[in-house]
Amino acid sequence: MTLPNRLADEISPYLLQHSTNPVDWYPWCKEALDAARERDVPILLSIGYSACHWCHVMEKESFENPEIAAIMNAGFVNIKVDREERPDLDSIYMKAVQTMTGQGGWPLTAFLTPDGQPFYGGTYFPPHPSHGLPSFTQILDAIHSAYTEKRDAVLQNALEMQKLLERSLLEKNPKEVSEKSKDLTGQNLIDHSLIFLDSRFDPIHGGFGPAPKFPQPVVLDFAIQSYSHSHDKRTLQIVEQTLTKMARGGIQDHLGNGFHRYSVDSQWLVPHFEKMLYDNALLSRLYLHAFQVTSGHEFKKTAERTLDHIIQDMASPEGGFYSALDADSEGEEGTFYLWTKPEIREILGDTLAAPFEAYYGVSDLGNFEGKNVLHIPQDLKAFAENKGLGSAEIQDQLERAKTLLFEARESREKPLRDEKILSGWNGMAIRSLAEAGGALDNPIYLEAGIKALEFVLSKMRKGDRLLHSYKDGKTSGYAFLEDYAAIGNASIAVYEATLESRWLDEIKWVTDKILELFWDQEKRVFFDGPADGETLIVRARDIMDNATPSGNSLAVELLLKTSQIFGDEHHREISKYVLDREAPLMAQFPSGFGRLLTVLDRSLLPKTTVAIFGDQKNLKTKELLKVLLSFYDPNRIVARKDTNQILNHKIPFLQDGKVGPYPEVQICNEHSCKPLVSDPETLRKQLQFE
């Protein structure tokens, strides 16, 4: 039996998975770097995450192999990092490997000098040469020989890579930005970006580009917001086609709810089966917005199912939300989610199985390694008409079948759940829950969001600092820019859904900490890590919106909103400066800046403030708020004034309003205000003609 290694005391489930490997793993720490210097050997840095299928494959093939582990231990100091726990390290070394090889992914394998400078890297390496890839042992031998026999060349390469990383972090207009892109600003940049997305749109299956296909909720939310005021039919088609195809594809779990991470094909049919909190947080909010803008019932249903997954499968008893569900179970990818036709027949019987199999695309041969990923090949109404039945009757049959199959699936070995709680990802989930709670008048969603926000701000705050990760009563690391900004935006959503002034204090606190810890006034940029954080080879700064919005984009979004709430001109100036600074990059890579484009688009729209005068517990106030929140308005700021309320922070647009004998609402734009209203239906009519 292998004794636990140095990872045994970590809180990250991913690191703990490797704690019994024969590899002498270190977590990222000063001790590991010192050991590399003392032994005069390079560092092997392996970065992954618990739900990563290929991370598990490489562990099983190489890190559990005593012979390979012996080579690693003899020639390297080996460091294992959870990318979700240390996004700064992941960002730095992923950028280095992408620069060296032209590609990246996880598991990330990087070789470093004892000072942490990267000089070679890749992703997954097989135990034996395969598909044009050298074996992992060949890589280890080659790196060890180069470091031993060609040290000067290795160190020179490492130094050049560090300089390249330093330049890329701060360069305003990288060389790859075209002359045309440099001149695009404002609405011209928005229009250019939508044209670019249209050029990559798949008109048959929805989404952008070829396989593998990622949902890209940040980009699609930009498109929804743009359509909400432009009413461009092509933009609407892109949104509706993509969201409909995803909701009906195998990328959505049709029995247990929630979305898998991405599709390996262009049809959204076969997914990579891990489920991530951030994906489902962002997608639920995306579908909510799509419903608000289009009134599409399927979008509403999908938003609700996705939020139900977050609450039912990812909520901790303490209130926060866990990070991920693994792709694998029983040692295979996707086993928990797959079905054969005989399995379905045995559980449902022939009568109930027949319509279920037809509707969810079940076949004898299957669509994934002889088994079936459930998906919906056709519209329910068309399916019902084809069967000569009503939609309601078919829907009832399908729901009964789904319930029986779900109960049977619950007896299977479940995928492992990564139960660390990350403040930033929780912020994204809280925001979606709070917005949905208000927009759909669903107190369950709102209460779950409030409970999670209270958890983060109580259990994940130490002194005057937010913390990044929590598990089983233990915390790890100070928070990053993404964490603060996501929690700040979530706090605004909770405030607007509850009108409780305590959340204004948290919004102000978060915003002040962002400017104190992450904004460099001299360089005029946001960094991902705090100014007083660990000294790394470079200070991490990843401004692109990838699977999640960047900390940079979230911070600019927050500052734009707080400039409206508190009337803070400094916040507005910073947000405008960053938007102007990054405009050339947005123009060159629109799909990599979905959230920042959303913020830019919002900055160009007329500002709307909604002043509510009255006690938030008053039934009439709640009715007015219910009407208000049911409408989609991304540029709306809501605040409340009450004679019994003590506001610690000045809100300019509330100052002149007077609290009357009954609750009232006043909507203002930049130039005028509508009449005060106290009747919910009158308010609804005002909003319909906005």
Secondary structure, 3 states (H helix, E strand, C coil): CCCCCCCCCCCCHHHHHCCCCCCCEECCCHHHHHHHHHHCCCEEEEEECCCCHHHHHHHHHHHCCHHHHHHHHHHCEEEEEECCCCHHHHHHHHHHHHHHHCCCCCCEEEEECCCCCEEEEECCCCCCCECCECCHHHHHHHHHHHHHHCHHHHHHHHHHHHHHHHHHHHCCCCCCCCHHHHCCCHHHHHHHHHHHHHHHECCCCCCECCCCECCCHHHHHHHHHHHHHHCCHHHHHHHHHHHHHHHHCCCECCCCCCECCEECCCCCCCEECCEEHHHHHHHHHHHHHHHHHHCCHHHHHHHHHHHHHHHHHCECCCCCECCEECCEECCEECHHHCECHHHHHHHHHHHHHHHHHHHCCCCCCCCECCEECCCCCCCHHHHHHHHCCCHHHHHHHHHHHHHHHHHHHCCCCCCCEECCEEHHHHHHHHHHHHHHHHHCCCHHHHHHHHHHHHHHHHHCEECCEEEEEEECCEEEEECCHHHHHHHHHHHHHHHHHHCCCHHHHHHHHHHHHHHHHCEECCCCEECCCCCCCCCCCCCCCCCCCCCCCCHHHHHHHHHHHHHHHHCCHHHHHHHHHHHHHHHHHHHHCHHHCHHHHHHHHHHHCCCEEEEEECCCCCHHHHHHHHHHHHCCCCCEEEEEECCCCCCCCCCHHHCCCCCCCCCEEEEECCCCECCCECCHHHHHHHHHCC
